[in-house]
């Protein structure tokens, strides 16, 4: 029975600007050109997915997250369905996700799960697809399911990223901040915000794009971690989706010694970057003040999604 395993890092979005339509408001002729401009962090935590294929008379897909049946994993389901179509074969597909970040709270879990599944499926089925081809399938599945707009390209790139041109892999233009590999990520999560519901709000979309554009311009003028985090924090405050508790969390991270901190897009969660010698202090203070939050510290991932 063919099988393969792959890993995709998680991607924390710090700010974004929606680019899912042409300037005249019409859909893109090539839907892979839809996406987002923005930036964020690619983390050493993410999702490991094992794919098992069994030849069958009729294709079936079973997806589990940490051992539990997961009908809610729509982006992974859409991705695997499209890869089955491209394979021209019928398989019973078993996909097992092992997840080390919160789901639905701005960590790019949908994209990471689908991307790791796609890499493993392509390997197990011997599809011979390139990374950009695989990534494009996942990018389109994200857009179709409303779980994200521009997460896949950064997950293939790794590091501290700025997406300068929106679109799927091979179309997007992605740059990275030059940072030390010793820089740490500290994060804490209270709960989710529905990305799909938020992106349906026309007033919120206008605010996102206005703030996202000014944030992008300020960061590309001075692409350093401090500038990035400061501008992203201003974006988050301006957007108005932050609870008072998340605001207190962000301020605590910064007063505890982080380079900067801001809200996850989108989630009632926050992420900070800190020098190696300060990260544990930040994490310890957050755990003490907010014991109800799910907290962790990790490295930046500079490699991107890969087979294991």
N, C-alpha and C positions, 0 to 999 in steps of 0.2 A: 504494500500500500504506500504510494508516494506521499512523502511529507517533507515539510521544511519549516524553519523557524526564523523569524525576523524581529528586529527591534526598531521602534521609532521613538525618538525623544519626544517629550512633551514640549509644547510651545506656548509660552505665556505672552499674550498680547498686551502691550502697554498703551498704545494709541492706534487709531486707524481712521481711514477715510474711505467711504464706500464708493467703489467704482464698478458697479454691476450693470451699468447702462452706458450707452454712448452719450456724448455731450448734448445731443438733440433729444435725449430721453428714450430713444428707441433701443431695443435689445441689440447686442452685438451679433453680427452675422456668424461669427465663430464664438460660441459660448465660452470657450476656454479663455477668451480675453477678459471676461468678467472677473472681478476680484476686489482687492482692497490695497490701498497704499497705507503704509504704517510701519510699525516696528515693535520689537519685543525680544524676549530671551528664549533660547533653545536650551533645555535643561537635560542633565544626565539622568533624571527620572523620566519615565515614559511608559510605553506599553510593549510587552513582548507577546507575540502571537505565533502560535503553532497551527499550521494548516495540515490537515490529513485529507487525502483524496481517495475515494473508492469508486472504481468504474461502476456505472449503474445504467439501467434502461431509461431512467428519468432523473434529472438533477434535483437534488435537495440540499438545503443549506441549514446547518445548525450552528448557532453562535452562543458561546458561553463567556461570561465575564467573571473571572475569579471563581470558576466552578459552577456558576448559576446561569441557567438559560436566560438569554438576554434579547427578547424581541424588540427592545427599545434601541438596539444598536443598528439604526436604520442606515447610517452612512456605510458601515461595514457590509451590511446586506446588499445595498445597491452596488457597491464596488465589486463584491464577489460575483453578483449576478451578471455584471457587465463582462467580467473576466471569463466567466463560464461561456458567455455568448461568443467572445473572441476566440476561445479555445476550440469551439466547434465540437466539444465532447460533452458527454453527460457524466457527472460525478455526484456522489454523495460527499458533500463538503462539511468537514468539522473544523470550526475555527474556535480556538481557545485563547482569549485575551487574558493576560495577567497585567493588572493596572496598578501603578504606584503613584498616581496623582488623583486628586478629586475630579469627578466627572461633572460637567455642566457648569463649571465655575471659572472659565477663562484659561484653562490649561491646554486647550487644543486636543482634548482626549478623543473626540470623534475623529479628527484628522489622523491622529497618531495610531488609533486602533485600525482605521481603514487602510492607512499606508503600510503598516506592518503586515496586515493581512494580505494586501496586494503583492508586496514583495515576496512573501512566503508562497502565495498561490502561484505566482509567475514562475518561481523556482520549482515548485513541486510538479506543476503541469508542463514545465519546459516550454514556456511561451516565447522565450527569447526576446522579451521586451526590454527597452532601455529604461533607465531611471526616470527620465522625463516622460516617457510614454506611460509608465505605471503611475507616476504622479499626476498626470493629466486626468486619468480615469478617476482617481480619488478626488481631485479638485472639482471635477464636474459633479461627483456624487455629493460633496459637501454643499455646493451651491443648490443642487436640486432638493436636498433635504433641509436646507436652512440652518445647518449646523456651523457654518463658517464661510468665509469669503476668500481669505488669502493665507491660510495657515500652511498649506502643503509645501510650497516653495521653500520657506524658511526651515521646515523640518528636514528637507533634503540638503540644506546648506549648512546649518549649525551656527552656533556662536551668538553674538549680540547683533541682531540684524536690523536693517532698515530696508523695507521694500520701496524702491524708488519708482517703479512702474508696475502697475497691477497686472494680474493675469495668472494663468497656470504656469507650471514648470515649463521652461523653454521660452516663455513669453515675458514673464515678470523679470524685472531687473532688480536684483537683490545685492545690497552691499553689507559689509560687516564693520562694526567698530573694531579698532585695533585695541584689544584689551589683554591683560594678563590672564593666563589660564588658572591663576590662583584666585581670581575673583570668584566669590561665592554668591549663590542665590539663597535668600531666606524667604519663605512664604508661609502664609496662614490663611485658612479658608473657613468661612462661616456657612456658606451655602451658595446655591446657583442663582443666576438670572437667565431667563429664557432668551437666548440669542435670536431665535426665530421671531418671537413676539416683538422684541425690541426693534428688529430691522424692518418690521411692518409699519412702524409709526413714522409717518411722513415728517412730522415736526422734529422727531428725534434724529431722523436721517439728515435733515438740514443742519441741525446743530452739530452732529458728528462731523459732517463734511466741512463746516466752517471752522470748527475748532481743530479738526485733524489737519487741515491745510496749513494753518498758522503754526501748529506744533511741528509738522514736517519741515517747514521752512526754517524754523529756529534751530532744529537739530542738525540739518545738513550744513548749516553755517558753522557749527561747532560740534562735530560728532565725537563727543567724549561722554563717558558714563554719567558724570554729574549733570551735564547739560541735558542729556537724554532723559534722565529720571526726573529732573526738575520740570522740564517741559511736559512730560507725560503726566506728572502730578497735576499741573495746571489744567491739562486736558480733562482729566478725571473729575476735578472739582467743577469745572465749567459744564460738564455733561449733566451733572445733577442726579446720577443714579446711585450715589454713594450714601450709605446709612451713616449715622453719627458714630456707630461702633466701628465701622471700617475706617472712618476718618481718624478716630482715636488710635486705631491700630497702626495706621500709616505714620502718624506723628510719633508714636512710641518707637517704631523702627528707626526713624531718623534721629531721635534724641538718644537712642541706644548706640549710635555710632555707624549706622549704614551710610553709604555714599548717597543714597536716595531711595525713596520708596513711592509706590503708587498703587492704584487699584487695578486688579485684573480686568481686562475687557473680554467678555463681560462676566462678572461674578461678584458676589459679596466676599471678596478675597483680596489680598494684597501681596505684592512681592517687593522685595528690596534687594539691592546688590550691596555687598559689603566686602571689605578687604578680609583676607583669610584670618587674621588675628582678631577681627571684630565679629565675625559671623556667629560664633557660639554665644557671645554676649547678647547680641540682638535676639537670637532664638530663645535663650534662657529668659530674657525679660518678657518676650511675647508669651511664652508658655505660662509664666507666673501671672501675668495680667489678664490673659484670655485663655484660661484652661479649657474652655469649651471649643476652641478652634482646633482644626486639624493643621498641625504645623510641621515643617521640615526645612532642612537646609540641604543643598546639593551643589554640584558643580555646573558650569556651563558645558554643553556638549558641542564640540567643535568638529564632529565627524558627520553627523546627520544620520538619517535612517539607513539601516544596513541589514544584510542577512547575518544570521548567527550560525 
